[in-house]
Amino acid sequence: MNVEILTPEKKLFSGEVYGIQLPGITGLFEVLDKHAPLVSALGKGNVKILKDKNSFENFSIQGGFVEVLDNKATVLVEGAVAL
């Protein structure tokens, strides 16, 4: 699946991944390959990009939204920092 993490200033991440863990408003959730369409608000926390089953990349976000459609997850965040 393809993932993009975007802030108002720049694109932080773009690429093919195994999955992504996101901080929803009511708790963490995970989106994997071929997930059903979804739109969700995100709270403050960490986004974990699962590049494959053994490697990952983390970002700390201040909140935002995620849209999952046609095997692509677009994460729009107010502010983010790579960890």
C-alpha positions as CSV (number, residue, x, y, z in Angstrom):
1,M,0.0,0.0,0.0
2,N,1.1,3.6,-0.6
3,V,1.4,6.1,2.3
4,E,1.9,9.8,2.2
5,I,2.4,12.0,5.3
6,L,1.8,15.7,4.5
7,T,2.1,18.9,6.6
8,P,1.1,22.4,5.4
9,E,4.8,23.0,4.7
10,K,6.1,19.8,3.1
11,K,5.8,16.1,2.3
12,L,7.4,14.1,5.2
13,F,7.1,10.6,3.8
14,S,5.9,8.9,0.6
15,G,6.3,5.3,-0.4
16,E,5.1,1.7,-0.5
17,V,4.8,0.2,3.0
18,Y,3.5,-2.9,4.7
19,G,1.1,-0.9,7.0
20,I,0.8,2.1,9.3
21,Q,-0.1,2.6,13.0
22,L,-2.0,5.8,13.8
23,P,-3.1,7.6,17.0
24,G,-6.8,7.9,16.6
25,I,-8.8,10.2,19.0
26,T,-10.0,7.2,21.0
27,G,-6.9,5.1,20.7
28,L,-4.3,3.5,18.3
29,F,-5.4,1.7,15.2
30,E,-3.6,0.1,12.3
31,V,-4.1,0.1,8.5
32,L,-2.7,-2.7,6.4
33,D,-2.7,-3.5,2.7
34,K,-6.1,-3.5,1.0
35,H,-7.9,-1.9,4.0
36,A,-11.5,-0.8,3.5
37,P,-12.1,2.9,2.8
38,L,-11.8,5.1,5.9
39,V,-11.6,8.7,7.1
40,S,-10.6,9.3,10.7
41,A,-9.5,12.2,12.9
42,L,-6.1,11.8,14.5
43,G,-5.0,12.9,18.0
44,K,-1.5,13.8,19.3
45,G,0.9,10.9,19.3
46,N,3.2,8.7,17.2
47,V,2.7,7.5,13.6
48,K,4.6,4.2,13.0
49,I,5.2,3.4,9.4
50,L,5.8,-0.4,9.0
51,K,8.1,-0.5,6.0
52,D,8.0,-4.3,6.2
53,K,7.5,-6.9,9.0
54,N,11.0,-6.1,10.5
55,S,11.6,-2.3,9.9
56,F,9.7,0.8,10.7
57,E,9.9,4.6,10.8
58,N,8.3,6.9,13.5
59,F,6.9,10.4,13.4
60,S,5.5,12.4,16.3
61,I,2.3,14.3,15.2
62,Q,0.2,17.1,16.7
63,G,-3.1,15.8,15.2
64,G,-4.8,15.7,11.9
65,F,-6.7,13.4,9.6
66,V,-6.2,10.2,7.6
67,E,-8.0,9.0,4.4
68,V,-7.6,5.5,3.2
69,L,-8.9,4.9,-0.4
70,D,-7.9,2.5,-3.2
71,N,-4.9,1.0,-1.2
72,K,-3.5,4.5,-0.5
73,A,-3.3,6.2,3.0
74,T,-3.0,10.0,3.0
75,V,-2.1,11.4,6.4
76,L,-2.7,15.2,6.8
77,V,-1.1,16.6,10.0
78,E,-0.8,20.0,11.6
79,G,2.8,19.4,12.6
80,A,5.1,16.5,12.7
81,V,8.7,15.5,13.6
82,A,10.6,12.4,12.5
83,L,11.8,10.4,15.5
